[in-house]
Amino acid sequence: MSKAAKKIAIFVDVQNIYYTTRQAFGCPFNFRKFWKIISQEGEITHAFAYAIESNNDGQRKFQDALRHIGFDVKLKPFIQRKDGSAKGDWDVGITIDVMEYAPDVDTVILLSGDGDFDLLLKKVRDKYHVTTEVYAVQALTAKSLINAADIYKPILPQLLVC
């Protein structure tokens, strides 16, 4: 199969990537550079960025930038519970979309260090025979997720905006 023929779907857990790159490096992830690298590996047929809806102008500009790059940005409201805790989790949404789009691609790329996705990667590889790749901050990524991926690529300073 030629590189141009390879079909790729990208799924980004925005909150996970944002907070882990900030914690580990003090810098944000460079989505534009990432897109350029992946687009050289094949055709990006689907690209989703899962984020939390915000009234913050900076967040809206960031989400618009993701759209401009080529991502379909999916937003979920931030839920503040009565006890003061908060919820803004996209795990189920990401899982549903990966299961929906995996049959149509050769490679599923997940940007997240969340170990909850290890079973998902095993399932889509076994059921749809896709290659699974994970990009995440190594020190903040679940070992089970690294082990579940066919290819694990740690986020390095070259993929950051510092």
C-alpha positions as CSV (number, residue, x, y, z in Angstrom):
1,M,0.0,0.0,0.0
2,S,1.4,3.4,-0.9
3,K,1.6,6.1,1.7
4,A,-0.9,8.2,-0.3
5,A,-3.4,5.4,-0.1
6,K,-3.2,5.1,3.7
7,K,-6.4,6.4,5.3
8,I,-6.1,7.9,8.8
9,A,-8.5,9.0,11.4
10,I,-7.4,11.2,14.3
11,F,-9.1,11.5,17.7
12,V,-7.9,14.2,20.1
13,D,-8.7,14.3,23.8
14,V,-8.0,18.0,24.0
15,Q,-8.2,18.4,27.7
16,N,-5.8,15.5,28.3
17,I,-3.2,16.8,25.8
18,Y,-3.5,20.4,27.0
19,Y,-3.0,19.6,30.6
20,T,-0.3,16.9,30.2
21,T,1.9,19.0,27.9
22,R,1.5,22.0,30.2
23,Q,2.4,19.9,33.2
24,A,5.3,18.1,31.6
25,F,6.8,20.9,29.4
26,G,5.1,24.1,30.3
27,C,4.1,24.6,26.7
28,P,1.1,23.8,24.5
29,F,0.9,21.1,21.9
30,N,1.5,22.2,18.3
31,F,-1.6,20.9,16.4
32,R,-0.6,22.5,13.2
33,K,2.8,20.8,13.1
34,F,1.2,17.5,14.1
35,W,-1.3,17.8,11.3
36,K,1.5,18.4,8.8
37,I,3.4,15.4,10.0
38,I,0.4,13.1,9.8
39,S,-0.8,14.4,6.5
40,Q,2.6,13.3,5.0
41,E,1.9,9.7,6.2
42,G,-1.4,9.4,4.3
43,E,-4.9,10.9,3.8
44,I,-6.5,12.2,6.9
45,T,-10.1,11.2,6.3
46,H,-11.5,12.1,9.7
47,A,-10.1,14.3,12.5
48,F,-12.0,15.1,15.7
49,A,-10.9,17.3,18.6
50,Y,-13.1,16.8,21.7
51,A,-13.2,19.8,24.0
52,I,-15.2,21.4,26.7
53,E,-17.5,24.3,25.8
54,S,-16.3,27.6,27.3
55,N,-17.3,31.2,27.3
56,N,-13.6,32.0,27.4
57,D,-12.4,34.0,24.3
58,G,-9.1,32.3,24.4
59,Q,-10.7,28.8,24.3
60,R,-13.0,29.9,21.4
61,K,-10.0,31.2,19.4
62,F,-8.1,27.9,20.1
63,Q,-11.1,25.9,18.9
64,D,-11.4,28.1,15.8
65,A,-7.7,27.5,15.1
66,L,-8.3,23.7,15.4
67,R,-11.2,24.0,12.9
68,H,-8.9,26.0,10.6
69,I,-6.3,23.3,10.7
70,G,-8.9,20.7,9.7
71,F,-10.3,19.3,12.9
72,D,-14.0,18.8,13.5
73,V,-14.3,20.3,17.0
74,K,-16.9,18.6,19.2
75,L,-17.9,20.4,22.3
76,K,-19.5,19.2,25.5
77,P,-20.7,21.5,28.3
78,F,-18.7,21.8,31.4
79,I,-20.8,20.5,34.3
80,Q,-20.4,21.9,37.8
81,R,-22.0,19.7,40.4
82,K,-23.6,20.9,43.5
83,D,-20.8,19.4,45.6
84,G,-18.3,21.6,43.8
85,S,-16.8,18.8,41.7
86,A,-16.8,19.2,37.9
87,K,-17.3,16.9,34.9
88,G,-16.3,17.4,31.3
89,D,-15.4,13.9,30.1
90,W,-15.4,12.8,26.5
91,D,-14.3,9.2,26.9
92,V,-17.6,7.7,25.8
93,G,-18.0,10.1,22.8
94,I,-14.4,9.4,21.7
95,T,-15.1,5.6,22.0
96,I,-18.3,5.8,19.9
97,D,-16.6,7.8,17.2
98,V,-13.5,5.5,17.0
99,M,-15.8,2.5,16.7
100,E,-17.8,4.2,14.0
101,Y,-14.9,5.4,11.9
102,A,-12.3,2.6,12.4
103,P,-13.9,0.3,9.7
104,D,-13.2,3.0,7.1
105,V,-9.5,3.7,7.7
106,D,-6.1,1.9,7.9
107,T,-4.9,3.8,11.0
108,V,-6.5,5.2,14.1
109,I,-4.5,7.8,15.9
110,L,-5.5,8.8,19.4
111,L,-4.0,11.7,21.2
112,S,-4.5,11.0,24.9
113,G,-2.7,9.4,27.8
114,D,-5.9,8.1,29.4
115,G,-5.6,4.4,30.2
116,D,-9.4,4.0,29.8
117,F,-8.8,3.8,26.1
118,D,-6.6,0.7,26.2
119,L,-9.5,-1.7,25.7
120,L,-10.8,0.4,22.8
121,L,-7.5,0.2,20.9
122,K,-7.3,-3.6,21.4
123,K,-10.9,-3.9,20.2
124,V,-10.6,-1.8,17.0
125,R,-7.3,-3.5,16.1
126,D,-8.8,-7.0,16.5
127,K,-12.2,-6.3,14.9
128,Y,-11.2,-3.9,12.1
129,H,-7.5,-4.8,11.6
130,V,-6.5,-1.2,11.8
131,T,-3.1,0.1,13.0
132,T,-3.5,2.0,16.3
133,E,-1.2,4.8,17.2
134,V,-1.1,6.9,20.4
135,Y,0.6,10.3,20.9
136,A,0.9,11.3,24.5
137,V,3.3,12.7,27.2
138,Q,5.2,9.5,28.2
139,A,5.5,10.3,31.9
140,L,1.8,11.0,32.2
141,T,0.5,8.2,30.0
142,A,-1.0,4.9,31.4
143,K,1.3,2.0,30.7
144,S,-1.7,-0.1,29.7
145,L,-2.4,2.4,26.9
146,I,1.2,2.4,25.7
147,N,1.1,-1.4,25.6
148,A,-2.3,-1.5,23.8
149,A,-1.1,0.7,20.9
150,D,0.6,-0.8,17.9
151,I,2.7,2.4,17.8
152,Y,3.3,4.7,20.7
153,K,4.9,8.1,20.0
154,P,5.8,10.2,23.0
155,I,5.1,13.9,22.6
156,L,8.5,15.5,22.5
157,P,9.5,19.2,22.5
158,Q,9.5,19.2,18.6
159,L,5.6,18.9,18.8
160,L,5.2,21.9,21.2
161,V,4.9,25.6,20.9
162,C,7.4,27.0,23.4
